[in-house]
Amino acid sequence: MEMEKLTNHIYSLIPEREKVVVGFSGGADSCFLVEMLRKTSLEIFLFHLNHNIDEEWSRKSVEFTKEKAEKWGLPLKTIKEENLTDDTPSGIEAKARLIRYNQLIKHAEESGSKYILTAHNLNDAIETLLHNLFRGCGIHGLAPLRSKRLLLDSDIYLIRPLLEVSRHEIEEYLESNNIDYINDPSNESMTYTRNRIRHELIPLIKERLNPSIEATMKRFLVIAQQEEDFWYSLIERIKRTVTPYTNRENILRREEYRKINVSLAKRFLQDWIFRLTNGFYIGDYDFILKLDDFVRNGKTAQKFIFPRNDFKMFCGRKIAVLFSQSMMDELKFNEQKISCEETSSLPICDIVINDRIRNQRIFLPGRNLKVTNKNFLENKGHFLKKVFQENNVPFWFREYIPIIVDDNGEILCVGDIYIKYKKSFSSCCKAEIIWKNRWDLIWKSR
């Protein structure tokens, strides 16, 4: 691609003079990307994540990226990741990618930028397509990487401006302009499937089948994108009924899902999972089949655990809800003491206590009563179970409902479904529960 054409392409993705955060490894692709961005009016912030897998390489990459940033006169932020381990090489790759994107989003927010740029090129897109094909992910996985997409739960865009530029073009430009870069040794390791595709499969295809494989695959990617755009238009229509809740995309209406054509439903599910996990799960065919069956036929309170145990889906009577493990961990809280007229902001809701009662306690018992203070919730299991059952509270949701207990062990409040002194607040206790985030919709839609 001609450099002037590439500059125009960048401006078609990002308005002039905007702030951009660039994932910068010091490799050929990211050095080329920064060189191209420096020819624009964009304000550039570099970000380098040191995965700390190989100590020698980590030190070298940190030093090199720092030198390049100083030479360019650009701000650079470097983060060191600790304890990046997994049972498999592919697991490490996946974890590293997830951590990298989470850190990029955080840095973009800190920098006041709405654009994250990565240096994925044409060869990366081809390797991703072949990788997905061999994993059995179906037609959805053959769609090309998108040049621009909005990241989940944010107003930040992921931009890939080099998807039409080959690795050969990038290296040729850097060499002809005497621009140095470093090579990550892990890119040569045959432990990783992607590297075997790059160094063994594609050269073999070039030698035995098609010496112009890049041009052929580039043409295929254009066709696949057109097909994907058609499917995407259909998915956008059904989203209004299947996931109708504003800013609550993780909630799916099961009855509406069951009405969809089976093929379209699976394509919707793949797209839904891909977006909600920020591309972490593409979903092979068997995985999507199991998930589709779970949404259609799963029983109330049943849960579906994703392969890496990092996402879970729960079934209610009317809805299915997808959570990341980190989201669920953030919602949990331990026993707290609150005094009268003190406002306690909890993950689930705001609880405002106004009265003379002192040292009231908040518990999160749910089905885990045995781990709570026996002095305060002794013999209350039957009562709580009755309250939950009468209000159709699913098992998986019970452990996220706050409970207020006084010093005598009397239960004053169970979320907003049971308030002991409802009719005479002033006589003892006033508890006002305000549901304010994603959980309110789960509760109302149960």
N, C-alpha and C positions, 0 to 999 in steps of 0.2 A: 504494500500500500504506500502511495506517495505521502511524504510527510505533511504537505499542505492539506491533502485529503484527510489525513488522520487528525490534524488539528481541527478541521471543520466537523469531523465526526465527534470529537470530544465536546465541542460547543453544542452539538445537537443533543448531547446527553446532560450537559451541565451548563447553566447560564454563566455568562462572563462574570469575572471578579468574585465568584463564590469561594468560600473556604472549602478545602477538600482535605480529607485524611487519607494518606496513602500507606498501604501495607508494604513495608520496605524490608526486604531480606538481604539486599546486597547482591542478589543474583542478577543474571543478564536481563531477565524480563522486567524486574522492578527498577533496575537502573535505566533501562530504555524508557520505561513509562515516565519516570521522573524527568528525564531529559526532554521528553515530548511536552510534559506539563509546564516545564520552565519556559517554553515558547509561547505559552498562553498568559492570560491575565489572572489566572486562578491563584488564590492564596494557598500555599501548600504546607501541610503539616505531616511530617514523616512519623511513622510508628513502627517499631521493631519489637517483636516478641521473641525473647530468648527462651526456647523450650527446654534448654538445659539437659538434653538427652546425651549429647557428646560434649564433654567438658572442653576439649581442645577446640572443636569447631565453634562452640558457643562463644569462647573468648575471642576467637578470630573474627566471627561475624559481628560481635558487638563493637570491636575496635574498628573494623572496616566501615560499618554503617555510620559510626560517629565521625570518622574522617571524611566520608563522602558528604555528610550533612554539613559539616563545617566548611568544606570546599564550596558547596553550593550556597551556603548562607541560609540554610533552612532549619527550622526547629525540629528536633528529633526527641521522641519519647521512647525509652526502652523499658520493657517490663520483663522480669525474670520469672519464669514459671517453675514451681517446685513439684516434685513427686509426680511427674507425668508417666504413669505406668499403666500397662494393660496386659492381658494374657496373650494377645496376638499383635503382630505388627499392624494389621488393619485397624485394630482397636486403638492403638496409639495414634495412628493417622487421624482417625475420626475424632478422638478426644482433643488432639492438638488443633484440629480445624475448628471445633466448637469453642475452645478456649480463645483461639485467635480472633474469631468473629465477635465474641462477647467483649473482649478487650478493645477491639476496634470501635465497637458501638459506644463503649464507655468513653473512649478518648474523643470520639466525634462529638459527644454531648458536652464534654469538658471544653472542647475547642470552639463550640458554637457552630459546628458544621453539620450539614444535612446530607453529605456525600462521602461515602467510603469507596476508595478505588483500589482494585486489585489488578495484578498484571497477568491474568489468565490469557493465553494466546490461542491461536487456531489449533496448534498441536495438542494443547491441554483439552480443548473441546472434543477433538477426535479421540483422544485417549479416554476421556470420561465416557463418551458414547460406547466405545468398545468394552470398557470396564463394566458399565451398566448392563450391556447386552449379555455378557458372560455370567453376570450375577442373576440373570433371569428376571429383570425388573419389568419387562413388558414394554409396550409401545411408548408409554409415558417417559421411560428412561432414555429413549432414543432422541428425545427432543433436545435441542442444543442448549448450552448455557445461555442465559439471557444477559444482554448488555446492560440492562437496567431493571432492577426490581426493588420494591419497597420491603424493608425488613419488618418482621412481625413486632407489634406492640411499640412502634416508634414511627417517627416521621423522617427516618434516615433511609437513603437509597444506597444500595450496593451497585456500583458501576464497574463494568468490565470493558474498557474501551479498546482492548487489543485483540478481541476475538477473531478479527479478520486478518491479523498479522501472524505470519508463520514464525516459528522459532529460528529458522534459517535467516529470514529477513532481519530479525532482531539482532542476531549475532553478527551478521554481515555489517549492519549499520554501526554497531559498537566497535568492531575491529577497524573499519574504515575511518572512524573518527577518534581512534585511540582512547576509547573510554574503557576503563578497567572495571572489572566485576569479579565476584568470587563464586565458586561452584560448591554447593552443599554436597558433601560426600554421600549423604543418604540418597541422593538422586541416582547414584550408581548402584545401590544395593539391590540385588535380585530377590531380597526378602519380600519386597513390596510388589504386589500384583501390577500396579500402575507402571513400575519401572520395567517389569518383564514385558509389558505391552509396548513400552517405548523403545527398549533396547533390543528386544528379540522378535516380537510378533510383527511390528510395523516394518522393520528392515526386511524380514522374510517375505512379507506381502509385496514390498517394493521389488525384491529380487525375483520372485517366482510368479507373481500375479499381475501387479499393476505398479509400474514405476512412478505414476502420477497419482498415488493414493491420496495425497493432501488435497489436490484439486477436485478429485472425485468425491471425497468425503465432505469437502466444503460445499459442493453442489447439493449433496444429500442433506446436509444440515439446514440449508436454505429451504428445501422442500419440507423437511420435518418441522421446521419452525412454522411454516404456513399451515400445516396440518394441526399443529399444537395450538395455534391461534384460533382455529375453528373450534376445537374442543374446549378451549379456554372460554370462548364466548358462550358456549352452552353451560359450562360450569358456573359462570358468573350469573346466569339467569336463575339456576336452581339454588344458588347460595342464598337468595332472598327468602326462600321458604325453609331450606334445610338448616341454615345457620343465620337466622333473622335478627339476632340480638346485636345491637350496636356495641362495638368494642368488646364483644364476648364471643369471638370466633371459635373458642375452644368448646363451645356448647353446641351439640348437634341434635336436632329433633328427629327422633327415631321413626315416628310414623310417616313423616314427610320423606325421609330417606327410603323407606320401604316402597314408596310409590314410584321411585325413579327406575327407569330402564336399567337392567342389571349391569350392562357394559358401561353406561354413563355413570352409574353409582360408583363403580370401582375406580373410574377415572377421577371422579370427584374426590373419593377417599384418598387416592394417591396425592392429588394436588393439595388437599386439606392437610394431610400429614406433612408433606414437604414444606408448606408455608409455616405451619405451627412449630415445626422443629428447626426452622430456618435452614432447610436443606440438609439437615443431619440425617434424616431418614427419607430415602427415595422409595424404598419398599419393593422387595422382590415379589413375584407373583404369589408365592405361597403365603407370605406375610399378609398381603392385601386380602387374599381369600379368607384367612383366619379372622382378620379384623372386620371384614364385611359380614361374616357369619356372626361375630360377636355383636355388632351394632344391630343386626336384624333379629337375632334370637337370644341374646344374652339376657339373663334373669336379673331382676332388681337386686342391687347391692353386689353383683358380680363384678370382678375387675379383670382387666387385660393388661399384662405387664409386657412392655416392649423388650426386645432381645437383650439390650444392654442395661435393663433395669433403671433407665433414666427417665422414662415416660410411662405413665399409667393412664388407662381409660377406665371409667366407672360407668355402670349402667344404672339409670333410674327408670321409673315406669315410662316416662315420656321422653327422656333425654339421655344422651351419652356425653360424658365430659372428659376432655383430655387435659392432663396435668403433667408438667415436668416435675421431677423429684425435688428439684431445688425450690420450685414454687410451693410444694407441699411442706417442705421443711421450714420455709419462712413463715407459714401460717400457724405453726405449732408454738405454743407458749406454755410456760410452767406456772406453778402456783404463785400468785402474787397477793400481797396484802395491800388493801386500799382503805384509807380513812375517810371519814365523812367529808362531804363537800370537795372531794378530790376527783379530778377528771382523769380517767385512765384510758389511754388510747391503745386499743388492742388490734391485732392483725385482722380479726374478723369484723369488729364493730367498735364504736365508741360507747362506753358504758359510763353514764353519769350518775353518781350516787350523791344524794342530798338528804342528810338526816343526822340524828344523834348517834346512830350505831357506829361503833368504832371497830377497826381491825377486821373488816369483812374480807373474805378470801375468795379469790377467783380460781376455779379449777378447770381443767380440761380433761374430764374423765372419759366420756364416751363409753366405749366397751372396755377400757383399760382401768377399771376401778381399783384393781389390786395394786396399782403403782401410786395411787394417791394417798393422802394422809388419812389413815383409818379413823383418827379421832374426829374428823370432820365429815366423812362420808360413809361412816359405818352404818350398815343396814339400809343404805339408800339405793342400792342397786336395783331392787324391784321397782321402787318408785320411779327412778329415772327411765328404766326400761318401758314402763307403762306410759310415761310422758312421750317418749320417742315414738312408741308404737301408735299411740292415739293420734299423733301428728304426722304419721307416715314418714318419719325421718329415716333414710337409708343408713345401714350400718357404717358405710365408709364415711358418711358425713358427720356422724355423731361425735367423733373425736375432735371435731373442729368447732363445736358449739361451747361457748363459755358458760360456766355455772358460777353463780354467786352464793356463798354460804356464810352465815354469821358465825360468831365465836362459839355458839352453842351447837353448831352442826346443822342448823335449820337451813334448808335450801330456800333461798329467797327468789332466785331467778334462774331459769334455764333458757339462755338465748332470749328470743322474743316470743317463745311459744308457751312459756309458763312464768307468770309473775305472781308470787304468793299474795301480795297486798295490792292487787290490781285496783280494788275499789276504795281503798283507804290508804293512799300513799303516805299522807302526813302522819299517820299513827305510828308508822315504824320505818318504812324505807321507800324511797322513790328510785326506781331503776328505769332509765330511759335508754332503749336500745335503738341505735341508728345504723341500719345496714347500709354500707356505703361503697362496696366494691364488687368485684366479680361474683362474690358469693351470694349477693342478694338475688341475682338472677337465677342462680342454681336453685336457691331455696324456693323462689316463687314458681319455678318451672318444674318442680319435682314431680 
